[in-house]
Amino acid sequence: MYSEMVIEHFLRPRHVGTIQNPDGYGEAGGGTRCPEDLAHVRIRVAGGRLVEVKHKTLGCPVAIAASSLTCEMALGRTLAEAREITAEMVIEGLRDMPEHKEDSVVAPAALQRAIADYRQREKTRERYA
């Protein structure tokens, strides 16, 4: 039913936790087919790159595995590169999974929101500097 990659990231998820005073925060939930899936992503940025990416995810094995892989894919990338990470890319990276579980891949949307939050915070800082 699930690929070895899904099982590996579900049983041993990477980058789980929180970041104190993150530079950006985003969350995203599953659609109508997977409303119980919810990913919280926090980022730390230095020199225009993601130097720390953490998630806390509630949901099925696919949601947890996808959050783990999303964080791995994002770590070390520039903000522009990380914005290009899509659910489709994560699904491809996880390999085989039931098609109806694709709605559980919510972490890329949470990552995009964390990056947008970071950019908004930067604009606010610049305005008041």
Phi, psi and omega per residue, in radians:
M1 nan -0.825 3.127
Y2 -1.989 2.621 3.101
S3 -1.264 2.883 3.060
E4 -1.062 -0.588 -3.140
M5 -1.157 -0.736 3.097
V6 -1.094 -0.813 -3.118
I7 -1.087 -0.771 -3.139
E8 -1.055 -0.844 -3.113
H9 -1.266 -0.444 3.078
F10 -1.311 -0.789 -3.104
L11 -1.315 -0.534 3.139
R12 -2.300 1.154 -3.098
P13 -1.129 2.467 3.122
R14 -1.699 2.705 2.994
H15 1.081 0.569 3.099
V16 -1.452 2.382 3.070
G17 2.452 -2.746 -3.106
T18 -2.344 2.917 3.076
I19 -2.137 2.161 3.072
Q20 -1.181 2.285 -3.130
N21 0.890 1.075 -3.111
P22 -1.168 2.763 3.059
D23 -1.363 -0.399 3.114
G24 -2.731 2.614 -3.134
Y25 -2.431 2.420 3.057
G26 -2.587 2.678 3.064
E27 -2.425 2.691 3.103
A28 -2.665 2.571 3.140
G29 -2.113 2.900 3.134
G30 -1.185 2.838 3.131
G31 -1.371 -2.696 -3.098
T32 -1.185 -0.468 3.135
R33 -1.429 -0.431 -3.094
C34 -2.366 1.035 -3.053
P35 -1.170 -0.300 -3.119
E36 -1.398 -0.225 -3.121
D37 -1.413 2.260 -3.117
L38 -2.567 2.217 3.115
A39 -2.069 2.328 3.022
H40 -1.948 2.183 -3.127
V41 -2.154 2.303 3.088
R42 -2.125 2.487 -3.094
I43 -2.266 2.676 2.955
R44 -2.180 2.342 -3.063
V45 -2.081 2.385 3.034
A46 -2.520 2.268 3.134
G47 1.057 0.529 3.124
G48 1.357 0.132 -3.138
R49 -2.096 2.661 3.053
L50 -1.377 1.935 -3.105
V51 -1.742 -0.253 3.060
E52 -2.633 2.310 3.124
V53 -2.419 2.123 -3.117
K54 -2.245 2.656 3.089
H55 -2.383 2.694 2.893
K56 -2.273 2.114 -3.026
T57 -2.234 2.324 3.021
L58 -1.929 2.307 3.104
G59 2.635 -2.805 -3.066
C60 -1.367 3.025 3.115
P61 -0.956 -0.667 -3.140
V62 -1.154 -0.742 3.139
A63 -1.061 -0.776 -3.131
I64 -1.187 -0.792 3.124
A65 -1.093 -0.711 -3.129
A66 -1.159 -0.645 3.099
S67 -1.144 -0.750 3.112
S68 -1.037 -0.849 -3.109
L69 -1.206 -0.661 3.103
T70 -1.011 -0.796 3.126
C71 -1.104 -0.722 3.102
E72 -1.085 -0.722 -3.122
M73 -1.166 -0.579 -3.052
A74 -1.448 -0.572 -3.037
L75 -1.008 2.216 3.117
G76 1.547 -0.180 3.138
R77 -1.438 2.769 2.984
T78 -1.238 2.885 3.098
L79 -1.049 -0.723 3.133
A80 -1.108 -0.732 3.120
E81 -1.154 -0.722 -3.123
A82 -1.169 -0.570 3.108
R83 -1.114 -0.367 -3.124
E84 -1.446 -0.114 3.124
I85 -1.259 2.118 -3.099
T86 -2.006 2.878 3.049
A87 -1.029 -0.666 -3.138
E88 -1.086 -0.693 3.113
M89 -1.129 -0.718 3.140
V90 -1.191 -0.732 3.096
I91 -1.026 -0.776 3.114
E92 -1.089 -0.710 3.137
G93 -1.165 -0.575 3.121
L94 -1.373 -0.240 3.134
R95 1.231 -2.255 -2.932
D96 -1.381 2.260 3.023
M97 -2.711 2.755 3.095
P98 -1.066 2.405 -3.089
E99 -1.014 -0.627 -3.106
H100 -1.211 -0.197 3.114
K101 -1.594 -0.043 -3.136
E102 -1.089 -0.461 3.073
D103 -1.165 -0.256 3.140
S104 -1.404 -0.139 3.139
V105 -1.479 1.458 -3.037
V106 -1.822 -0.270 -3.063
A107 -1.089 -0.656 3.110
P108 -1.026 -0.662 3.094
A109 -1.165 -0.704 3.099
A110 -1.115 -0.688 3.094
L111 -1.085 -0.775 3.133
Q112 -1.055 -0.680 3.127
R113 -1.214 -0.619 3.092
A114 -1.147 -0.700 3.099
I115 -1.154 -0.741 3.100
A116 -1.098 -0.701 3.097
D117 -1.085 -0.765 3.098
Y118 -1.019 -0.834 -3.116
R119 -1.096 -0.684 3.105
Q120 -1.128 -0.737 3.107
R121 -1.086 -0.698 3.120
E122 -1.099 -0.741 3.108
K123 -1.068 -0.729 3.141
T124 -1.124 -0.755 3.112
R125 -1.078 -0.760 -3.138
E126 -1.106 -0.676 -3.115
R127 -1.141 -0.595 -3.099
Y128 -1.760 0.140 3.134
A129 -1.420 nan nan
